[in-house]
Amino acid sequence: MKTKIENIVETKIIRLFTETNPLLLDCGAAFSPIDVAYETYGELNSEGTNAIVVCHALTGSAHAAGYSSEDPKSIGWWDSFIGEGKPLDTKKFCIISSNFLGGCYGTTGSSSINPATEKPYGLLFPQMTVRDMVRVQKSLIDHLGVQKIKTVIGGSLGGMQVLEWALLYPEIVETIIPIATAAQHSPWAIGLNDVARQAIMNDPDWHKGNYYEFGQPEKGLALARQVAMLSYRSEKEFQQRFGREHQKEKGIDYLNQFNNSDVFQIESYLRYQGKKLVKRFDANTYLYISRAMDIHDVSFGRGTLKEILHSIKIPSLLVGIDSDILYPISEQKNIAESIPNSTYCEITSPFGHDAFLIEFEQMAKHVTEFLEK
């Protein structure tokens, strides 16, 4: 008998920008309407000063904790971190998580309906930036009555948003916790994203972004995810987990297997991950978000990178992962060394970049100690 799941978390959607009050994007467009999907955990105090903003990564959503339905698989992507007695303690804090601008989980993006055409925007959607995402998040917390933010925390693309919070709104942010991230996207990371985008755009089913009436460019999006997964994990994990084990019985004539069959377990794993993303994500959204990551540069239009990071005066906890090949520890240390009031800590893990979603105990220790200070 299945256990009934109670207290299902509701994802709320609010319209924050309208035709009479559009958002001025970095690309120069005055854009509206903008709906924002968000969830809250815990209660905001009467002064509006106990908020924590959680920023998600590329394929994440507003649903960070608890269950979104009676399906046990609907658990939030950071449920181990948010709740009573957990590092982001809902007895002390009001945790706010929203789907960022350009997403496909309730916040306006390329898969949303364009009021002018009554069809999905597709490539008519303007290119947003990480700063644009944060401006929309600021509008949300203003609507919720937040006056001060105890911390802004996030990993990967979430960490990029964290850094922009510190630069755009230092008067209300008390601390930041950027995890396994970049102050400006490296050529290595841009190259990986470009290959992933080409996989999508070279799929005949992409139809130059106008695929919504036909169905997803599934092969392209799945391949993009496979490329990304290679950078999210590590060689050490793949060696320990898969080695050269065959997916089928030993002795298979794999020298003649060029028909897309899964010969090795690692092949089967990567293809499974690709197919799984296709079921829950939008291909154009992947293009827009990955491009926003590539554009990301906290120093753009502001000064030198070192000067801009040095201008962040609030206490900061920078978290690196020793096996991360996407945003290596050297990058995290450079950011930490440039922010005056910063602490650097390091996660030891074979899981690569994804360790910030997996290594709960190590992450919990560092984050809890930092927040208690």
Secondary structure as the mmCIF struct_conf table of DSSP 4:
data_model
#
loop_
_struct_conf.conf_type_id
_struct_conf.id
_struct_conf.beg_label_comp_id
_struct_conf.beg_label_asym_id
_struct_conf.beg_label_seq_id
_struct_conf.end_label_comp_id
_struct_conf.end_label_asym_id
_struct_conf.end_label_seq_id
HELX_LH_PP_P HELX_LH_PP_P1 LYS A 2 ILE A 5
BEND BEND1 ASN A 7 ASN A 7
HELX_LH_PP_P HELX_LH_PP_P2 ILE A 8 THR A 11
STRN STRN1 LYS A 12 PHE A 17
STRN STRN2 THR A 18 THR A 18
TURN_TY1_P TURN_TY1_P1 GLU A 19 THR A 20
STRN STRN3 ASN A 21 ASN A 21
STRN STRN4 LEU A 23 LEU A 24
TURN_TY1_P TURN_TY1_P2 ASP A 26 CYS A 27
BEND BEND2 GLY A 28 GLY A 28
STRN STRN5 ALA A 30 PHE A 31
STRN STRN6 ILE A 34 TYR A 41
BEND BEND3 GLY A 42 GLY A 42
TURN_TY1_P TURN_TY1_P3 SER A 46 GLU A 47
BEND BEND4 GLY A 48 GLY A 48
STRN STRN7 ALA A 51 CYS A 55
TURN_TY1_P TURN_TY1_P4 LEU A 58 THR A 59
BEND BEND5 ALA A 62 ALA A 62
BEND BEND6 ALA A 65 GLY A 66
STRN STRN8 TYR A 67 TYR A 67
BEND BEND7 SER A 68 ASP A 71
HELX_RH_3T_P HELX_RH_3T_P1 PRO A 72 SER A 74
STRN STRN9 ILE A 75 ILE A 75
TURN_TY1_P TURN_TY1_P5 TRP A 77 TRP A 78
HELX_RH_3T_P HELX_RH_3T_P2 ASP A 79 PHE A 81
STRN STRN10 ILE A 82 ILE A 82
BEND BEND8 GLY A 83 GLY A 83
TURN_TY1_P TURN_TY1_P6 GLU A 84 GLY A 85
BEND BEND9 LYS A 86 PRO A 87
STRN STRN11 LEU A 88 LEU A 88
TURN_TY1_P TURN_TY1_P7 THR A 90 LYS A 92
STRN STRN12 CYS A 94 SER A 98
HELX_LH_PP_P HELX_LH_PP_P3 ASN A 99 PHE A 100
TURN_TY1_P TURN_TY1_P8 LEU A 101 GLY A 102
BEND BEND10 CYS A 104 THR A 107
TURN_TY1_P TURN_TY1_P9 SER A 110 SER A 111
BEND BEND11 SER A 112 SER A 112
STRN STRN13 ILE A 113 ASN A 114
TURN_TY1_P TURN_TY1_P10 PRO A 115 GLU A 118
STRN STRN14 LYS A 119 PRO A 120
HELX_RH_3T_P HELX_RH_3T_P3 GLY A 122 LEU A 124
BEND BEND12 PHE A 125 PHE A 125
HELX_RH_AL_P HELX_RH_AL_P1 VAL A 130 LEU A 144
TURN_TY1_P TURN_TY1_P11 GLY A 145 GLY A 145
STRN STRN15 ILE A 149 GLY A 155
TURN_TY1_P TURN_TY1_P12 SER A 156 SER A 156
HELX_RH_AL_P HELX_RH_AL_P2 LEU A 157 LEU A 168
TURN_TY1_P TURN_TY1_P13 PRO A 170 ILE A 172
STRN STRN16 VAL A 173 VAL A 173
STRN STRN17 ILE A 176 ILE A 179
BEND BEND13 ALA A 180 ALA A 180
BEND BEND14 ALA A 183 ALA A 183
STRN STRN18 GLN A 184 GLN A 184
HELX_RH_AL_P HELX_RH_AL_P3 PRO A 187 MET A 201
TURN_TY1_P TURN_TY1_P14 ASN A 202 ASN A 202
BEND BEND15 ASP A 203 ASP A 203
HELX_RH_3T_P HELX_RH_3T_P4 PRO A 204 GLY A 209
TURN_TY1_P TURN_TY1_P15 TYR A 212 PHE A 214
HELX_RH_AL_P HELX_RH_AL_P4 GLU A 218 TYR A 232
BEND BEND16 ARG A 233 ARG A 233
HELX_RH_AL_P HELX_RH_AL_P5 GLU A 235 ARG A 241
TURN_TY1_P TURN_TY1_P16 PHE A 242 ARG A 244
STRN STRN19 HIS A 246 HIS A 246
BEND BEND17 GLN A 247 LYS A 248
TURN_TY1_P TURN_TY1_P17 LYS A 250 GLY A 251
HELX_RH_3T_P HELX_RH_3T_P5 TYR A 254 ASN A 256
BEND BEND18 ASN A 259 ASN A 260
STRN STRN20 PHE A 264 PHE A 264
HELX_RH_AL_P HELX_RH_AL_P6 GLN A 265 VAL A 278
TURN_TY1_P TURN_TY1_P18 LYS A 279 ARG A 280
HELX_RH_AL_P HELX_RH_AL_P7 ALA A 283 ILE A 295
STRN STRN21 ASP A 297 ASP A 297
TURN_TY1_P TURN_TY1_P19 VAL A 298 ARG A 302
BEND BEND19 GLY A 303 GLY A 303
HELX_RH_AL_P HELX_RH_AL_P8 LEU A 305 HIS A 310
TURN_TY1_P TURN_TY1_P20 SER A 311 SER A 311
BEND BEND20 ILE A 314 ILE A 314
STRN STRN22 SER A 316 ILE A 321
TURN_TY1_P TURN_TY1_P21 ASP A 322 SER A 323
BEND BEND21 ILE A 325 TYR A 327
HELX_RH_AL_P HELX_RH_AL_P9 ILE A 329 SER A 338
BEND BEND22 ILE A 339 ILE A 339
TURN_TY1_P TURN_TY1_P22 PRO A 340 ASN A 341
STRN STRN23 SER A 342 ILE A 347
BEND BEND23 PRO A 350 PHE A 351
HELX_RH_3T_P HELX_RH_3T_P6 GLY A 352 LEU A 357
TURN_TY1_P TURN_TY1_P23 ILE A 358 ILE A 358
HELX_RH_AL_P HELX_RH_AL_P10 PHE A 360 GLU A 372
#
